[in-house]
């Protein structure tokens, strides 16, 4: 029984290799050649499906204690078959570069222009990223200064005692307002510079 399965496995491997090679050729073909190649691949895919069915029947006849290994191989083959079918579907609608250029009226220079444009956009994006990082570092530094200053104010309030606590509290409130206002101004300046 397992020898039949192994024979089917070999046939499946050969067939899928042929299908893979033909799928790669489909986008490069046009007209009747492409139709013929598509028909051949469809026929071979059907043969591969039939082989999978035969292999599945063989696995069902194998004793349950040995069936696990063959079942996992079958799952692998089914996944491979699904991938082949998806690749074939994509290749049927794909066009070669020559056909695409002919359909779009490209003269070949547009890909160079696109490459130049992509490089310029990438450079611009990197500049903006660097600018954003610098601004973020400045914001973090400003925030650290504000936190340290606030801690200093809190120590001052604590050390000055309760006599001047009313005066200091109003100063802290005013100071908090000024820090918040300054932080919002810095944030808006950074965002507008981007």
C-alpha positions as CSV (number, residue, x, y, z in Angstrom):
1,X,0.0,0.0,0.0
2,X,2.6,2.5,1.0
3,X,4.5,1.7,-2.2
4,X,1.5,2.9,-4.2
5,X,1.4,6.0,-2.1
6,X,5.1,6.7,-2.7
7,X,4.6,6.1,-6.4
8,X,1.8,8.7,-6.4
9,X,4.1,11.0,-4.4
10,X,6.8,10.8,-7.1
11,X,4.2,11.5,-9.9
12,X,2.9,14.4,-7.9
13,X,6.3,15.9,-7.4
14,X,7.2,15.6,-11.2
15,X,3.8,17.1,-12.1
16,X,3.9,20.0,-9.7
17,X,7.5,20.8,-11.0
18,X,6.2,20.9,-14.5
19,X,3.2,23.0,-13.5
20,X,5.4,25.5,-11.7
21,X,7.6,25.9,-14.7
22,X,4.7,26.5,-17.0
23,X,3.0,28.9,-14.6
24,X,6.2,31.0,-14.7
25,X,5.9,31.2,-18.5
26,X,2.3,32.3,-18.7
27,X,2.7,36.0,-18.1
28,X,5.3,36.3,-20.8
29,X,3.1,34.8,-23.5
30,X,0.4,36.6,-25.5
31,X,-2.5,35.6,-27.7
32,X,-3.0,32.0,-28.7
33,X,0.3,30.9,-27.1
34,X,-0.9,32.1,-23.8
35,X,-4.3,30.4,-24.2
36,X,-2.6,27.1,-25.1
37,X,-0.3,27.3,-22.1
38,X,-3.2,28.2,-19.8
39,X,-5.2,25.2,-21.1
40,X,-2.2,22.9,-20.6
41,X,-1.7,24.1,-17.0
42,X,-5.4,23.7,-16.2
43,X,-5.2,20.1,-17.5
44,X,-2.1,19.4,-15.4
45,X,-3.8,20.9,-12.3
46,X,-6.7,18.6,-12.8
47,X,-4.3,15.6,-13.0
48,X,-2.6,16.8,-9.8
49,X,-6.0,17.0,-8.1
50,X,-6.7,13.4,-9.2
51,X,-3.4,12.2,-7.9
52,X,-4.2,13.8,-4.5
53,X,-7.5,12.0,-4.5
54,X,-5.7,8.7,-5.2
55,X,-3.2,9.4,-2.5
56,X,-6.0,10.2,0.0
57,X,-7.6,6.9,-0.8
58,X,-4.3,5.1,-0.2
59,X,-3.9,6.9,3.2
60,X,-7.4,5.7,4.2
61,X,-6.3,2.1,3.6
62,X,-3.2,2.4,5.7
63,X,-3.5,1.0,9.3
64,X,-4.4,3.7,11.9
65,X,-1.1,3.4,13.8
66,X,0.9,4.4,10.6
67,X,-1.6,6.8,9.1
68,X,-0.4,9.9,11.0
69,X,2.8,10.4,9.0
70,X,0.9,10.0,5.7
71,X,-1.8,12.3,6.8
72,X,0.7,15.1,7.6
73,X,2.3,14.6,4.1
74,X,-1.2,14.8,2.5
75,X,-1.8,18.2,4.3
76,X,1.5,19.4,2.9
77,X,0.6,18.3,-0.6
78,X,-2.8,20.0,-0.4
79,X,-1.2,23.2,0.8
80,X,1.2,23.0,-2.2
81,X,-1.7,22.4,-4.5
82,X,-3.5,25.5,-3.1
83,X,-0.4,27.5,-3.6
84,X,-0.1,26.3,-7.2
85,X,-3.7,27.2,-8.0
86,X,-3.2,30.7,-6.5
87,X,0.0,31.2,-8.4
88,X,-1.7,30.1,-11.6
89,X,-4.6,32.5,-11.0
90,X,-2.2,35.4,-10.6
91,X,-0.1,34.4,-13.6
92,X,-3.2,34.4,-15.8
93,X,-3.9,38.0,-15.1
94,X,-0.2,39.1,-15.0
95,X,1.5,40.7,-17.9
96,X,5.1,40.7,-18.8
97,X,7.0,44.0,-18.7
98,X,7.0,44.3,-22.5
99,X,3.2,43.7,-22.7
100,X,2.6,46.1,-19.8
101,X,4.7,48.8,-21.4
102,X,3.1,48.3,-24.8
103,X,-0.4,48.5,-23.3
104,X,0.5,51.6,-21.2
105,X,2.4,53.2,-23.9
106,X,5.6,53.4,-21.8
107,X,8.8,53.9,-23.6
108,X,11.0,52.5,-20.9
109,X,12.1,55.8,-19.4
110,X,9.1,56.1,-17.1
111,X,10.5,53.4,-14.8
112,X,13.7,55.4,-14.5
113,X,11.6,58.5,-13.8
114,X,9.7,56.6,-11.2
115,X,12.9,55.4,-9.6
116,X,14.2,58.9,-9.4
117,X,10.9,60.1,-7.9
118,X,10.9,57.3,-5.4
119,X,14.5,58.2,-4.3
120,X,13.5,61.9,-3.9
121,X,10.4,60.9,-1.9
122,X,12.6,58.7,0.3
123,X,15.1,61.4,0.9
124,X,12.3,63.9,1.8
125,X,10.8,61.3,4.2
126,X,14.2,60.7,5.8
127,X,14.6,64.5,6.3
128,X,11.2,64.8,7.9
129,X,11.9,61.8,10.1
130,X,15.2,63.4,11.3
131,X,13.4,66.7,11.9
132,X,10.7,65.0,13.9
133,X,13.3,63.1,16.0
134,X,15.2,66.4,16.7
135,X,11.9,68.0,17.7
136,X,11.0,65.1,19.9
137,X,14.4,65.3,21.7
138,X,13.9,69.0,22.2
139,X,10.4,68.4,23.6
140,X,11.7,65.7,26.0
141,X,14.5,68.0,27.1
142,X,12.0,70.8,27.7
143,X,9.8,68.5,29.6
144,X,12.7,67.3,31.8
145,X,13.6,70.9,32.6
146,X,9.9,71.6,33.5
147,X,9.8,68.5,35.8
148,X,13.1,69.5,37.5
149,X,11.9,73.0,38.0
150,X,8.6,71.8,39.4
151,X,10.5,69.6,41.8
152,X,12.6,72.6,42.8
153,X,9.5,74.6,43.4
154,X,8.0,71.9,45.5
155,X,11.1,71.7,47.6
156,X,10.9,75.5,48.0
157,X,7.3,75.4,49.1
158,X,8.1,72.6,51.5
159,X,11.2,74.4,52.9
160,X,9.6,77.8,53.2
161,X,7.0,76.6,55.6
162,X,3.4,77.3,56.1
163,X,3.7,81.1,56.6
164,X,4.2,81.8,52.9
165,X,2.3,78.8,51.6
166,X,-0.5,80.9,50.3
167,X,1.9,83.2,48.5
168,X,3.9,80.3,47.1
169,X,0.8,78.3,46.0
170,X,-0.4,81.2,43.9
171,X,3.2,81.5,42.4
172,X,3.2,77.7,41.7
173,X,-0.2,78.0,40.0
174,X,1.1,80.9,37.9
175,X,4.3,79.0,37.2
176,X,2.3,75.8,36.1
177,X,0.3,78.0,33.7
178,X,3.4,79.5,32.2
179,X,5.1,76.1,31.7
180,X,1.9,74.6,30.1
181,X,1.6,77.6,27.9
182,X,5.3,77.4,26.9
183,X,5.0,73.7,26.2
184,X,1.9,74.2,24.0
185,X,3.8,76.9,22.1
186,X,6.8,74.7,21.5
187,X,4.6,71.8,20.4
188,X,2.7,74.0,17.9
189,X,6.0,75.4,16.5
190,X,7.5,72.0,16.0
191,X,4.4,70.7,14.3
192,X,4.3,73.7,11.9
193,X,7.9,73.2,11.1
194,X,7.1,69.7,9.8
